[in-house]
């Protein structure tokens, strides 16, 4: 049975050389569902690894509580030693014993738990097969590639059948191509096992491509929680919008609101926006409110000259192409728009597109692709 993780007001402060304290994790409330692949995502120093290590039991919190819920029974593990939590940990540095074979590295956790020899053999082979490393059981870590070593580290964590699996930047030491290859494999293994998994990373694409849900952190706090799609398309703040990828941010004010659309006035002119107001703005007081428009580059359609979109509800803008970069699967353009605004536009599968600098272009924006953010 998978484990639910319940975190309430969890705080960790560290003393500073000057005699004061700095708060790495600041009163976080979080529920991680049973069997979920949950990501802690944020920039360096945001507190995500400190939070992970408190879940593991390597660091005691300053305040707050941490509980595991299994089979309807809630157990307080706030100050429980790591060896009594039944958690498996995969480190950034792999942490494999260099003098041991792959099989000996994986069996180590079972030796500590006094598992019978037959059971150990069966579970080690099963864990290695799960990560497609069973044929390398007799090799030493220095005879393996970085990706193979990381899969051995994952097998070692899985073999003990943990209640909770914890991964701390497990792909950060690998090259870009290998990271992409291992993303889906790790997700497949974690979901197939049914183990509740908490994964720390600063890599936005890693989180977006793998997670069931993501908590975006900054300055020790959780800024927003949601599915990858919701966070990317419906960011709650400027920080979340910018951290999850490139976006065009344009100041605006709300001029009208109805059941079908919100109308805003901006340097780009009057635009129609989807009917989702940002936090802190109610429908009754929305008119006149200052907001930010967040528009992803790939949400903008670019057309040559005076072309227009066929949908008459789509926002239409005229501009001039300033620059273009061809990147294979897509092309990225810089477009000069009204109000002295430069917008980034991404064209997926550009093919034989021959747009050139200085050329007049038309931009189409679907109202559903514009997110409203608080102005502050």
SVG drawing of the C-alpha trace seen along z (x, -y; Angstrom):
<svg xmlns="http://www.w3.org/2000/svg" viewBox="-21 -53 58 72">
<polyline fill="none" stroke="black" stroke-width="0.4" points="0.0,0.0 1.4,-3.4 2.1,-6.1 0.6,-9.6 3.0,-12.3 1.5,-15.0 3.6,-18.1 2.3,-20.7 4.0,-24.1 7.4,-22.5 10.2,-24.9 14.0,-24.7 16.2,-27.5 20.0,-27.5 22.3,-29.7 24.5,-32.2 28.0,-33.3 26.7,-36.6 24.6,-35.0 21.2,-35.3 19.4,-32.6 18.4,-32.0 15.2,-30.1 15.7,-27.5 12.2,-26.1 9.5,-28.4 6.3,-26.9 5.4,-24.7 2.1,-22.9 2.0,-20.1 0.1,-16.8 1.8,-14.3 -0.7,-11.7 -0.1,-8.0 1.6,-6.6 2.3,-10.1 5.4,-11.2 5.8,-14.6 8.4,-17.2 10.0,-19.9 11.1,-22.5 13.0,-25.7 16.2,-27.7 19.3,-26.9 18.9,-27.9 15.1,-27.8 14.9,-25.1 13.9,-22.1 16.8,-19.8 16.4,-20.8 12.8,-19.8 13.7,-16.5 16.2,-15.7 13.7,-16.4 11.4,-13.9 14.3,-11.4 15.1,-12.1 18.6,-13.4 17.7,-16.8 15.5,-17.5 13.0,-20.4 13.0,-23.5 9.2,-23.4 6.2,-21.7 5.3,-18.1 5.8,-15.4 3.6,-12.3 3.3,-9.2 -0.2,-7.8 -0.4,-4.1 -3.5,-1.8 -5.4,-4.7 -2.9,-4.8 -1.1,-8.1 2.4,-7.9 4.3,-10.9 7.8,-10.6 9.0,-14.2 11.9,-13.2 12.1,-9.5 15.6,-8.3 16.2,-7.7 16.6,-3.9 13.2,-3.6 11.2,-5.5 11.6,-2.9 12.5,-5.5 14.8,-4.9 17.2,-7.7 18.8,-8.2 21.6,-10.8 23.0,-13.2 26.4,-11.6 25.1,-8.0 27.0,-7.1 27.9,-3.6 30.6,-1.6 33.5,-1.5 35.0,1.8 31.6,3.7 30.0,5.2 26.6,3.9 24.9,6.8 26.7,6.2 25.8,2.5 22.1,3.3 22.0,6.1 23.6,3.9 20.3,2.5 18.9,6.1 22.0,7.2 21.3,4.5 17.6,5.7 18.6,9.4 16.7,10.7 17.1,14.4 19.7,15.4 17.1,16.7 14.8,13.7 17.8,11.3 18.8,13.0 15.3,12.8 14.7,9.2 18.2,8.0 17.6,9.6 14.1,8.2 15.3,4.7 18.1,4.8 15.8,6.2 13.4,3.3 16.1,0.8 17.5,3.0 20.8,3.6 20.5,7.3 23.2,8.2 25.7,6.0 25.4,7.5 29.0,8.6 30.5,5.3 32.1,2.7 30.8,-0.9 33.9,-2.2 33.0,0.2 29.7,-1.6 28.6,-4.8 27.0,-7.6 23.5,-6.6 24.1,-3.0 25.5,-4.0 22.4,-6.1 20.1,-3.1 22.0,-1.0 21.5,-3.6 17.8,-3.6 17.7,0.2 19.4,0.1 16.7,-2.3 13.9,-0.2 15.2,3.2 14.3,2.4 10.7,1.8 10.5,-1.6 7.3,-3.3 8.7,-6.5 11.3,-7.0 13.3,-10.2 15.4,-11.5 17.8,-14.4 18.8,-15.8 19.5,-12.3 20.1,-13.3 22.1,-16.5 25.5,-14.9 24.6,-13.4 24.8,-14.9 21.7,-16.4 20.9,-13.5 21.2,-10.9 19.0,-13.0 16.3,-13.0 16.6,-9.2 16.4,-8.5 13.5,-10.8 10.8,-8.4 12.5,-5.3 12.6,-6.7 8.9,-7.8 7.9,-4.4 9.8,-2.6 8.3,-4.8 4.8,-4.6 5.0,-0.8 6.2,-0.3 3.4,-2.4 5.8,-3.9 5.2,-7.5 8.1,-9.4 9.5,-12.9 11.9,-14.2 14.0,-17.3 15.3,-19.2 16.0,-22.7 15.4,-21.6 12.0,-22.8 11.8,-20.5 12.6,-17.5 9.8,-18.3 7.3,-19.2 7.9,-15.9 7.9,-13.6 5.7,-14.8 2.2,-14.1 2.3,-17.3 4.9,-20.0 5.5,-22.3 7.4,-25.4 9.5,-26.8 11.3,-30.1 12.9,-31.6 11.8,-28.6 8.1,-28.8 5.9,-26.9 4.8,-29.4 2.3,-27.2 1.3,-23.6 -0.3,-21.9 0.0,-19.6 2.7,-20.4 0.0,-21.6 -1.8,-23.8 1.4,-25.4 2.7,-26.2 -0.6,-27.5 -2.0,-29.0 0.8,-30.4 -0.3,-32.3 2.6,-34.8 5.2,-36.4 7.9,-34.3 6.2,-31.0 5.5,-32.2 9.1,-33.1 10.7,-30.2 8.7,-27.6 9.9,-28.8 10.1,-31.8 7.1,-34.1 6.1,-37.6 5.0,-39.8 2.9,-42.8 1.4,-45.3 -2.4,-45.9 -5.6,-46.9 -9.0,-45.2 -11.6,-47.2 -14.5,-44.8 -15.5,-41.3 -18.3,-38.9 -19.0,-35.2 -17.3,-34.8 -14.2,-37.0 -12.2,-39.5 -11.1,-42.6 -7.9,-44.4 -6.2,-47.5 -2.4,-47.3 0.4,-48.8 -0.5,-46.2 -4.0,-47.6 -7.3,-46.0 -7.1,-42.3 -9.5,-39.5 -8.3,-37.2 -9.7,-34.0 -12.1,-34.4 -9.8,-33.3 -8.9,-36.2 -5.7,-36.2 -5.7,-35.7 -6.8,-38.8 -9.0,-40.2 -12.8,-39.5 -15.2,-39.7 -17.1,-42.5 -14.0,-44.7 -12.0,-43.6 -12.6,-46.5 -9.7,-49.0 -7.4,-46.5 -3.8,-46.4 -2.5,-43.0 0.3,-41.4 -0.4,-39.4 1.7,-36.2 1.9,-34.9 4.1,-31.9 6.1,-32.3 4.7,-29.1 1.1,-30.5 1.7,-33.2 1.0,-32.4 3.1,-34.3 1.8,-35.0 3.5,-36.9 2.3,-40.4 -1.4,-41.2 -2.6,-37.6 -5.3,-37.1 -6.5,-34.2 -9.7,-32.6 -11.2,-32.8 -12.7,-36.2 -12.4,-35.9 -8.6,-35.7 -6.6,-38.7 -4.8,-40.2 -1.7,-42.3 0.6,-43.9 4.4,-44.0 7.8,-43.8 10.1,-40.8 13.3,-41.9 15.3,-38.7 14.9,-34.9 16.8,-31.8 16.3,-28.4 16.5,-25.6 15.4,-22.6 12.1,-21.5 11.1,-25.1 12.1,-28.6 12.2,-31.5 11.4,-35.1 11.8,-38.5 8.9,-40.7 8.5,-44.5 4.9,-45.2 2.9,-48.3 3.9,-50.2 7.6,-49.6 7.2,-46.0 9.5,-43.2 7.8,-39.8 9.3,-36.3 7.4,-34.1 8.1,-30.3 7.0,-28.6 6.7,-24.8 7.9,-22.7 8.9,-25.8 9.7,-23.7 10.7,-25.8 9.4,-29.1 11.3,-32.0 10.4,-34.9 13.2,-37.5 14.2,-40.5 12.3,-43.7 9.3,-41.9 5.8,-42.9 4.1,-40.1 0.8,-39.5 0.5,-37.9 -2.6,-35.9 -3.2,-35.3 -5.9,-32.9 -7.6,-34.4 -7.2,-31.0 -3.4,-31.3 -3.2,-34.5 -2.8,-34.2 -3.6,-37.0 -1.2,-37.6 -1.2,-40.0 0.6,-43.2 2.8,-43.1"/>
</svg>
